[in-house]
Amino acid sequence: MGFTLAKAGLNEFPPIFLMSLRFTLTAAILCWFFPPPVGQFKVIFILAFVSATLQYGLTFTGLKGLDASTAVFLVQLEVPFGALLASIFFKDKLGWIRAFGMVVAFLGVGLIVGTPNIRNQMLSVFLVVLGAFTWSLGQIMIKKMTSITGFQLIAWLALFAGPQMLIASQLIENGHFESVRNATIVGWGTIIYLGIVMTAVGYGIWYHILKKYDVNQAMPFLLLLPVSSIIGAILFLGERPSLNTIIGGAIVIIGVAVIIFDGQRMASKK
């Protein structure tokens, strides 16, 4: 439900500033309970910049200009990007089936982008797609870290990401004071949900799973993201995705599913 609530929060806060408040809250809660990763601060600083500051800055700036139901389909490109990067950095065999799944996923995105109401929002589309690529790159970097737990990682990653995003927001956004002064219970509730439920708890669990299990075992659960996000967007934001968006999104999900489950099949043969 993060995309749905974040969309509501973007009506009250600039995107990168919203993410800064989110990660600052996460750090303020978790850093007391998990020891600092001595000797890894440089790596975590870089990881925070790639997988949090850059990725969330791109994705949520793009989300501001799109419906949540459209953006969540575009974000599914994280999976084909992840498979491609894994083949480069981990020498995972891509195979023709997963390559076919990538083509299908990108065809689905092409159908979504061709929707008339999206044609004037290509910058937002580009930002979300680039954010998906950056997220995948961040997960590759996280997978290479073996001496830090999932909750410890998100705690100290958030400690670096919050100030990074605040600096970035000060440089390219405006209206910070006004947004804080005029924020409603919806805006503050969004920050609490994103900071505690989605980041401290959700990403802490995700990073723990990502470090404990093979990526191909964890990825299928990402298929739940568009389902819950679209239901939330329809129920709480009143969005009505066009037929082209729904069809294109379904094609994207099919392509992503092909990549994920073929990855599982190949991993089971190792």
C-alpha positions as CSV (number, residue, x, y, z in Angstrom):
1,M,0.0,0.0,0.0
2,G,3.0,2.3,0.1
3,F,2.5,3.7,-3.4
4,T,-1.1,4.6,-2.6
5,L,-0.3,6.4,0.6
6,A,2.8,8.0,-0.8
7,K,0.6,9.5,-3.6
8,A,-1.6,11.1,-1.0
9,G,1.5,12.4,0.9
10,L,2.8,13.9,-2.3
11,N,-0.1,16.3,-2.3
12,E,1.3,17.9,0.9
13,F,5.1,17.5,0.7
14,P,7.7,17.8,-2.1
15,P,8.7,14.3,-3.2
16,I,12.4,14.1,-2.1
17,F,11.6,16.0,1.1
18,L,8.8,13.5,1.9
19,M,11.4,10.7,1.4
20,S,13.9,12.5,3.7
21,L,11.3,12.7,6.5
22,R,10.5,9.0,5.9
23,F,14.1,7.8,6.2
24,T,14.9,10.1,9.1
25,L,12.0,8.6,11.1
26,T,13.2,5.1,10.3
27,A,16.8,5.9,11.5
28,A,15.5,7.6,14.6
29,I,13.6,4.4,15.5
30,L,16.0,1.6,14.5
31,C,19.6,3.0,15.1
32,W,19.1,2.6,18.9
33,F,18.6,-1.1,18.6
34,F,21.3,-2.2,16.1
35,P,25.0,-1.6,16.5
36,P,26.9,0.6,13.9
37,P,28.5,-1.5,11.1
38,V,32.1,-0.5,12.0
39,G,34.3,-0.5,8.9
40,Q,31.4,-0.4,6.4
41,F,30.3,3.2,6.7
42,K,31.7,4.1,3.3
43,V,30.0,1.3,1.5
44,I,26.7,2.0,3.3
45,F,27.0,5.7,2.4
46,I,27.3,4.8,-1.3
47,L,24.5,2.2,-1.0
48,A,22.3,4.8,0.7
49,F,22.9,7.2,-2.2
50,V,22.1,4.6,-4.9
51,S,19.3,2.5,-3.4
52,A,17.6,5.3,-1.4
53,T,18.5,8.9,-2.3
54,L,18.8,8.4,-6.0
55,Q,16.2,5.7,-6.4
56,Y,13.5,7.2,-4.3
57,G,14.2,10.7,-5.6
58,L,13.6,9.5,-9.1
59,T,10.7,7.1,-8.4
60,F,8.6,9.5,-6.2
61,T,9.3,12.6,-8.3
62,G,8.0,10.6,-11.2
63,L,5.1,9.3,-9.1
64,K,4.0,12.9,-8.4
65,G,3.2,13.3,-12.1
66,L,1.5,9.9,-12.6
67,D,-1.4,7.8,-11.2
68,A,-0.2,5.4,-8.6
69,S,-1.8,2.5,-10.6
70,T,0.3,3.5,-13.7
71,A,3.5,4.0,-11.7
72,V,3.3,0.6,-10.0
73,F,3.2,-1.2,-13.3
74,L,6.3,0.7,-14.5
75,V,8.1,-0.1,-11.2
76,Q,7.8,-3.8,-12.1
77,L,10.7,-3.3,-14.5
78,E,12.8,-3.7,-11.4
79,V,12.6,-7.5,-12.1
80,P,13.9,-7.6,-15.7
81,F,16.5,-5.0,-14.8
82,G,17.5,-7.1,-11.8
83,A,17.8,-10.3,-13.9
84,L,19.9,-8.4,-16.5
85,L,22.2,-7.0,-13.8
86,A,22.5,-10.3,-12.1
87,S,23.7,-11.9,-15.3
88,I,26.4,-9.2,-15.5
89,F,27.6,-9.0,-11.9
90,F,26.8,-12.6,-10.7
91,K,27.3,-14.3,-14.0
92,D,23.7,-15.8,-13.7
93,K,22.7,-17.5,-16.9
94,L,19.9,-15.4,-18.5
95,G,18.5,-18.0,-20.9
96,W,16.1,-17.4,-23.7
97,I,13.0,-17.8,-21.6
98,R,13.9,-15.0,-19.2
99,A,15.1,-12.9,-22.2
100,F,11.6,-13.5,-23.7
101,G,10.0,-12.4,-20.4
102,M,12.0,-9.1,-20.6
103,V,10.8,-8.4,-24.1
104,V,7.2,-9.1,-23.0
105,A,7.5,-6.8,-19.9
106,F,8.9,-4.0,-22.0
107,L,6.2,-4.4,-24.6
108,G,3.6,-4.0,-21.8
109,V,5.3,-0.8,-20.7
110,G,5.2,0.4,-24.3
111,L,1.4,-0.2,-24.4
112,I,1.0,1.8,-21.1
113,V,3.2,4.6,-22.4
114,G,1.1,4.7,-25.6
115,T,-2.0,5.5,-23.7
116,P,-3.2,9.0,-24.7
117,N,-3.3,10.4,-21.1
118,I,0.3,9.3,-20.5
119,R,1.9,10.8,-23.7
120,N,2.2,14.2,-22.0
121,Q,3.8,12.7,-18.9
122,M,6.9,11.1,-20.5
123,L,9.3,12.8,-18.1
124,S,7.5,11.2,-15.1
125,V,7.5,7.8,-16.9
126,F,11.3,8.1,-17.6
127,L,12.0,9.0,-13.9
128,V,10.0,6.0,-12.6
129,V,11.7,3.6,-15.1
130,L,15.1,5.0,-14.2
131,G,14.2,4.6,-10.5
132,A,13.4,1.0,-11.2
133,F,16.8,0.4,-12.7
134,T,18.5,2.1,-9.8
135,W,16.6,0.0,-7.3
136,S,17.8,-3.2,-9.1
137,L,21.4,-1.9,-9.0
138,G,21.0,-1.3,-5.3
139,Q,19.7,-4.8,-4.6
140,I,22.8,-6.2,-6.4
141,M,25.0,-4.1,-4.1
142,I,23.1,-5.3,-1.1
143,K,23.4,-8.9,-2.1
144,K,27.1,-8.6,-2.1
145,M,27.1,-7.4,1.6
146,T,27.5,-10.5,3.8
147,S,28.5,-9.3,7.2
148,I,25.5,-7.2,8.2
149,T,21.9,-8.1,9.1
150,G,18.8,-6.9,7.3
151,F,17.5,-4.6,10.1
152,Q,21.0,-3.3,10.9
153,L,21.4,-2.5,7.2
154,I,18.1,-0.5,6.9
155,A,18.8,1.3,10.2
156,W,22.1,2.7,9.2
157,L,21.3,3.1,5.5
158,A,18.4,5.3,6.6
159,L,20.7,7.3,8.8
160,F,22.7,8.3,5.8
161,A,19.8,8.5,3.3
162,G,17.8,11.0,5.4
163,P,20.4,13.8,5.3
164,Q,21.4,13.0,1.7
165,M,17.8,13.5,0.6
166,L,17.4,16.6,2.7
167,I,20.4,18.2,1.0
168,A,19.1,17.1,-2.4
169,S,15.7,18.5,-1.6
170,Q,17.1,21.8,-0.6
171,L,19.0,22.1,-3.8
172,I,16.1,21.3,-6.3
173,E,12.8,21.6,-4.4
174,N,11.1,24.4,-2.6
175,G,8.1,25.0,-0.2
176,H,9.6,22.9,2.6
177,F,8.5,25.2,5.5
178,E,5.0,25.7,4.0
179,S,4.5,22.0,3.6
180,V,5.4,21.3,7.2
181,R,3.2,24.2,8.5
182,N,0.2,23.2,6.4
183,A,0.5,19.4,6.6
184,T,-2.7,17.5,7.7
185,I,-3.1,14.3,9.5
186,V,-3.0,12.6,6.1
187,G,0.5,14.0,5.4
188,W,1.9,13.1,8.8
189,G,0.2,9.7,8.7
190,T,1.9,9.0,5.4
191,I,5.3,9.8,6.9
192,I,4.6,7.5,9.8
193,Y,3.4,4.7,7.6
194,L,6.3,5.0,5.2
195,G,8.9,5.4,7.9
196,I,7.8,2.7,10.3
197,V,5.6,0.1,8.5
198,M,7.1,0.2,5.0
199,T,10.7,1.0,5.7
200,A,11.7,0.0,9.3
201,V,9.6,-3.2,9.2
202,G,9.0,-3.9,5.5
203,Y,12.5,-3.3,4.2
204,G,14.1,-4.7,7.3
205,I,12.3,-8.0,6.6
206,W,13.0,-7.7,2.9
207,Y,16.8,-7.2,3.3
208,H,16.9,-10.1,5.8
209,I,15.2,-12.4,3.3
210,L,17.4,-11.1,0.4
211,K,20.5,-12.0,2.4
212,K,19.3,-15.4,3.6
213,Y,17.6,-16.7,0.5
214,D,18.4,-16.8,-3.2
215,V,17.1,-13.7,-5.1
216,N,14.9,-16.0,-7.3
217,Q,13.2,-17.3,-4.2
218,A,12.3,-13.9,-2.9
219,M,11.3,-12.1,-6.1
220,P,7.9,-13.9,-6.7
221,F,6.5,-12.0,-3.7
222,L,7.0,-8.7,-5.5
223,L,4.1,-9.8,-7.8
224,L,1.8,-8.9,-4.9
225,L,2.9,-5.2,-5.1
226,P,0.8,-4.2,-8.2
227,V,-2.3,-6.1,-6.9
228,S,-2.4,-4.3,-3.5
229,S,-1.3,-1.0,-5.0
230,I,-4.0,-0.9,-7.7
231,I,-6.7,-2.0,-5.2
232,G,-5.6,0.8,-2.9
233,A,-5.5,3.4,-5.7
234,I,-9.0,2.6,-6.8
235,L,-10.5,2.4,-3.2
236,F,-8.6,5.3,-1.6
237,L,-7.5,7.6,-4.4
238,G,-10.5,7.2,-6.7
239,E,-8.3,6.3,-9.7
240,R,-9.8,4.6,-12.7
241,P,-7.0,3.0,-14.8
242,S,-7.7,3.0,-18.5
243,L,-8.2,-0.3,-20.4
244,N,-4.9,0.2,-22.1
245,T,-3.2,0.7,-18.8
246,I,-4.8,-2.5,-17.4
247,I,-3.9,-4.6,-20.5
248,G,-0.4,-3.2,-20.6
249,G,0.1,-3.8,-16.9
250,A,-1.1,-7.3,-17.2
251,I,1.4,-7.9,-20.0
252,V,4.1,-6.4,-17.8
253,I,3.2,-8.8,-15.0
254,I,3.2,-11.8,-17.3
255,G,6.7,-10.9,-18.5
256,V,7.9,-10.4,-14.9
257,A,6.3,-13.7,-13.8
258,V,8.1,-15.5,-16.7
259,I,11.4,-14.0,-15.6
260,I,10.9,-14.9,-11.9
261,F,9.6,-18.4,-12.3
262,D,12.2,-19.4,-14.9
263,G,14.8,-18.0,-12.6
264,Q,13.5,-20.3,-9.9
265,R,13.6,-23.3,-12.3
266,M,17.2,-22.6,-13.2
267,A,18.2,-22.0,-9.6
268,S,16.7,-25.4,-8.6
269,K,19.0,-27.2,-11.2
270,K,22.2,-25.8,-9.6
